[in-house]
Amino acid sequence: MAARTVSALITGANRGLGLEMVKQMLEGPIPVGKLFASCRDPDGPKSEALQTLAKKYPDIIHIVRMDISDLCSIKESVQQVDSVLGKEGLNLLINNAGILTRCSLQDCTPEDMQSIFNTNVVGPMNIIKEFLPLLRDAAKASKIPGMSCSKAAAVSISSIMGSMEMVKGTYSLCPVTSYRVSKAGLNMLTVCAAEELKNDEILFSSLHPGWVRTDMGGEDGEIDAQESVEGMLRVLASLTEKQNGAFLDYKGKTVPW
């Protein structure tokens, strides 16, 4: 990877995988100069750990208020980030924020599906569209050939729950219909963006973080957040145009669609 520092934005950065990403990106394989940590309620009790980190690294971490289900909130966050970065643009956008509703097909209501789709698919779509000018600025300003997360990239944290090929082997263990549908939609969004914006040299990919012991993953997860994020950051640092539109896990292995 290039030695120059990059700028990055993480959604849902106040807890779980998002908070762990903030911690590890400070000294990770991708040298970060400006790290924008966004969450819905930066001043709330669930953001105390993030606030502590930001006070420790005031020149690097910038906390941004963003509700990914609110387009106006996303637009306001773009203005905040742009005011800091200017023409340098944003190198790396990580769509991490998301929600999970534990309901099977028979239990799922239209309201459940609409709510989770709005957050897990429409939210990332709006974020990609609104931050696209900043990603384009970063790609143009970069002297790095090809595609990489040090140049311009948007990575979505997905799940094997969104893999249609793996449903038969996983559904009985985790029959979360609305969540699965939303992650399948997020994967398609990633592939569409990769194809539509390939000439801008902006890399798009989806990452499965593993079954992680977080509030969302539960106490029975196979790995902790530290191991998951360590793996994902190694994968991010290795991405090139060959993985544009790819669906990978935290070890770098291809996940079936």
N, C-alpha and C positions, 0 to 999 in steps of 0.2 A: 504493500500500500504506500501511497505517497506520504511524505513526512509532513506536508502542510496540514494545518488543522482544518476541520470542516465544521459546518453548522448542522444541527439536528433538532428535530422536534418530535416529541413523544406524546401521544394522547393517553389519557388515563394514567398519568404519571405519579399519582399520589399514593398508590398502594399496589400490592401484588407484583406482577411482572413489570409493570410500568415503573414503579419505584425502584425495583432492583436494576432495571435498565439504566436509570439515572445514576445510580451508585456506580455501576460497573463501567459505564461509558466515560466516566471521568478519567479512568486509567485503562481503558480497553484497547483492542487492536486497531480501532479507528480513532485517531487523535482528534478530540472534539474541542473546539475553541469557544463555540457558543451553543449552549444546550437549552432549548426551550421546553419546559416541562408543563404540560397543560392538564388541567383538570376542571371539573365543574364547580367546585367550591374550594378555592385555594385557602380560604380563611377558616374553614371548618375543622373540627376535631380530627377528621380522617386525613388531614393534610399536614399534621404537625411534623411528621418525620421529613416530609419534603421541604417544609419551611426551614427546618433545622439545617438540612443539606444546603439550601440556597444561601443561608446566612454564612455558612462555612466557605462557600465558593461563589461569592457575589459577582465576580467578573465573568463567570462561566454560565451559571444557572440563572435562567430567567423564567419565573413562574408566570404562566399565562392562563387566564380564566377562559375556559371553553366548554360549552355544552354541545357535544357533537350532534345532538338531536335538534339543535336550534341553528338555522342558517345564519341568522343575524349575529349570534354569538361567534360563529366561525368567521364571518366577515370581519368582526371586530378584532379577533385574534390575529388575523392576517395583517391588519394594519399595525398592530403592536410589533409583530415579528419583523415586518418590512421596515419599520422605523429604526430598528436596531441594525439590520443587515444591509439595507440599501441595495445597490446594484450587485453586491456579491451574491445575492440570492441564497436560497436554502438548499443545502446539499442532500440532506436525508430526512425524509418524513416517515415516521413509524405510526401506522394506524393500529394502536394497541387497545384502545378503549372498546368495551363491548359489554353486553349483558347476556344472561342465561336464564331462561324460564324453564323450570323442570315440569314439563307436561308432555304426555304422549299425544298421538294424533287424536284419540278419542276425548282427551281432556282439554286439548288446545282450543281456545276461543278465538274468534276473529280479532278481538282486541289484543290477545297475547301475540298473535302473529304480526299484527300491524305494529305493535310497540317494538318488538325485537327486530323486525325488519327495518324500521325507521332508524334505530340506533346502530345496528350491525352492518347495514348495507347502504342506506341512504346517507347516513352520517359520513362514512368513509368516502362515498362518491362526492359529496359536497366539499369535503376537506381536500380531496385531490383536485377538484375543479378550481376551488378558490385559491389554493396554494400553487397551482400550476404556473402562474407567471413567475413566482419566486424560484421554482424548480428550473424553469427555462432560463432564468437569469444565471443560475448557478452552472447550468450546462454550458452556456455561452462563455461564461467567465473562466471556466476550467481549461487548463492546458493538458488535461489527461485524455489520452485517446480511448475510444471505445466507451463502454458503460461500466459504472461502478458506484458504490455507495459513497465514495469520496468525491464523486462528480455530481450526480443528480439521481436520486432514487426515491421511490415510494414503496414501502414494504408493509404489507398487511399481516397482522397476527391472526392466523386462521386456526383450523383444527381438523384433525382426522374425522371429526364428526360431520364435516362438510364433504367427505369423500363418498360418492355414490357407490363406488366399487367395494367399499369396506362396510357398508351398512349391515349386510347379513352377519358379519362377524362381530359387530359392535352394538347393534341396536338393543338386544336384550339386556345388555349391561348398562346402557345409558339411552333410554327411549325419549330423548329430548327433541321432539319433532321440530318445533319452531326454531330452536338454536341450529339444528342441522341444516334446515332450509336456508337460514340466514347466512351460514358459513359457506354453503354451496354457492349462494348468490354473490358473496364477497369474492370467492375464487373466480367466478365468471367476470366480475368487475375488474379484477386484476388482469386477467387475460385480455379483456377488451382494451384496457388502458395500455397494456404492453404493445398491442398491435397498432392501435390508433396513434400512439405517441412515439413510436420507435425512431422516427426521423428526427425527433428532438433530442435523441440520445439520453432519454430518461429511463432508468431501469425500474421495472415493476416485478414484484414477486410476492408469493404468499408463504408464510412460515408457520409450521405446526410446532408449538413450544414443548410438546410432550404433555403427559398427564402430570400436572404440577400441583403440589400441595399449597393451594391458595384458597381464598374465600370462594372463588368460583369452582376450582378443581376439587375441593374437599380434602379432608384429612387422609384419605386413602390413596392419594396420588403417588405415583412411582418415583418422582424426583422432587427436589425442592426448587424454589425460584432461582437460587444462586446457580445451580447446575444448568437449569434451562437457559438462563440468560447468558452464561458463559458460552454455551454451545451456539446459541443464536448469534451472538456477536462475532464468533469465529466464522460462522456461515456468511454473515453480512459482509465481513471483510474480504471474503473470497469470491463474492458474486461478480460476474462479468456479463457481457451481452449474451453469453451462452445460456445463462439462467434467466434471461428476460422472459417473463410470463410463466416461470416455473413454480411448482408447489413442492416445497422441501420441508423436512423436519429439522429439529434443532441439532441434529448430527450431520446434516447436509445430504441426507438420503431423499430421493424422490418419493413423494407420496402419490399414490394412484388417485386419479380424478374420480 
